[in-house]
């Protein structure tokens, strides 16, 4: 299976598994009257919407550059990840609202927690398997949207496990008040994850610089070529566009160095950067250093 097909398959798998899980959670939540299970169903609904966005983003970002999008369609992945983060935040706020309403209204009834425990266990196992596969494909393809979707499912694992623990506690103690309390704790955890995803993808959409660790790798590579004739590096610009990274670098070479020699060094630098950072679009502008007064003028 080639990389593009594998990305599409993984996005489709996420949609299918989330749809099954959400139906089960809503049915059990309505039957038992558990706010924590219904909250988890809402959280899974945001997972389904996010997975659909991811599938759309993967389809669009895989298309080659055209006359209307000369730099490609990579931004679709960043846009998908940003919306996904927003959906996570919205789901968390809604869960907190519903849990507080039930808690302060005192409308807490005894619930049959056994069906909820079983469906939460199924959700944990299914989401672990699917998210692990998504992380694998996201790392291999450097896909922002698949990574965001995998992270989204991973939060669902923790939240489902938390709800399951609360339901077990209710079963052991008979205190139904744990139901909204567990829902609120899960919601705050979800909120943190949504904020993290939104911040990262918004940085990409606004052409923010690459992470510090990537820039340090680039700097280390450039320093290796000071012995080969590179006198200075300036005007380094970087950004991320979907699965790809963009770099613009100006390198200063001795005036006596031939164009062929400069070109060879630039090619080696590009190869080393791609080995370190993955798929990267690199534009290097070589400039001569001239010590004569007329050159300085």
FENLINBEL-V273562 format. One record per backbone hydrogen bond with DSSP energy under -0.5 kcal/mol. CO is the residue of the C=O (numbers start at 1). NH is the residue of the N-H. Records with the same first field share a line. If there is no record, write none. Layout:
CO = NH, NH
This chain:
2 = 6
3 = 7
4 = 8
5 = 9
6 = 10
7 = 11
8 = 12
9 = 13
10 = 14
11 = 15
12 = 16
13 = 17
14 = 18
15 = 19
16 = 20
17 = 21
18 = 22
19 = 23
20 = 24
21 = 25
22 = 26
23 = 27
24 = 28
25 = 29
26 = 30
27 = 31
28 = 32
29 = 33, 34
34 = 38
35 = 39
36 = 40
37 = 41
38 = 42
39 = 43
40 = 44
41 = 45
42 = 46
43 = 47
44 = 48
45 = 49
46 = 50
47 = 51
48 = 52
49 = 53
50 = 54
51 = 55
52 = 56
53 = 57
54 = 58
55 = 59
56 = 60
57 = 61
58 = 62
60 = 63
63 = 73
69 = 66, 72
73 = 76
74 = 77, 78
75 = 79
76 = 80
77 = 81
78 = 82
79 = 83
80 = 84
81 = 85
82 = 86
83 = 87
84 = 88
85 = 89
86 = 90
87 = 91
88 = 92
89 = 93
90 = 94
91 = 95
92 = 96
93 = 97
94 = 98
95 = 99
96 = 100
97 = 101
98 = 102
99 = 103
100 = 104
101 = 105
102 = 106, 107
106 = 108
107 = 109
111 = 113
112 = 116
113 = 117
114 = 118
115 = 119
116 = 120
117 = 121
118 = 122
119 = 123
120 = 124
121 = 125
122 = 126
123 = 127
124 = 128
125 = 129
126 = 130
127 = 131
128 = 132
129 = 133
130 = 134
131 = 135
132 = 136
133 = 137
134 = 138
135 = 139
136 = 140
137 = 141
138 = 142, 143
142 = 144
143 = 147
144 = 148
145 = 149
146 = 150
147 = 151
148 = 152
149 = 153
150 = 154
151 = 155
152 = 156
153 = 157
154 = 158
155 = 159
156 = 160
157 = 161
158 = 162
159 = 163
160 = 164
161 = 165
162 = 166
163 = 167
164 = 168
165 = 169
166 = 170
167 = 171
168 = 172
169 = 173
170 = 174
174 = 176
175 = 178
176 = 179
177 = 181
178 = 182
179 = 183
180 = 184
181 = 185
182 = 186
183 = 187
184 = 188
185 = 189
186 = 190
187 = 191
188 = 192
189 = 193
190 = 194
191 = 195
192 = 196
193 = 197
194 = 198
195 = 199
196 = 200
197 = 201
198 = 202
199 = 203
200 = 204
201 = 205
202 = 206
203 = 208
204 = 207
208 = 240
211 = 214, 215
212 = 216
213 = 217
214 = 218
215 = 219
216 = 220
217 = 221
218 = 222
219 = 223
220 = 224
221 = 225
222 = 225
223 = 226
224 = 227
225 = 228, 230
226 = 229
229 = 231, 254
232 = 252
234 = 250
237 = 248
239 = 246
241 = 244
244 = 241
245 = 281
246 = 239
247 = 283
248 = 237
249 = 251, 285
250 = 234
251 = 253, 287
252 = 231, 232
253 = 289
254 = 257
258 = 262
259 = 263
260 = 264
261 = 265
262 = 266
263 = 267
264 = 268
265 = 269
266 = 270
267 = 271
268 = 272
269 = 273
270 = 274
271 = 275
272 = 276
273 = 277
274 = 278
279 = 245
280 = 282
281 = 247
282 = 284
283 = 249, 285
284 = 286
285 = 251
287 = 253
288 = 290
289 = 255
292 = 296
293 = 297
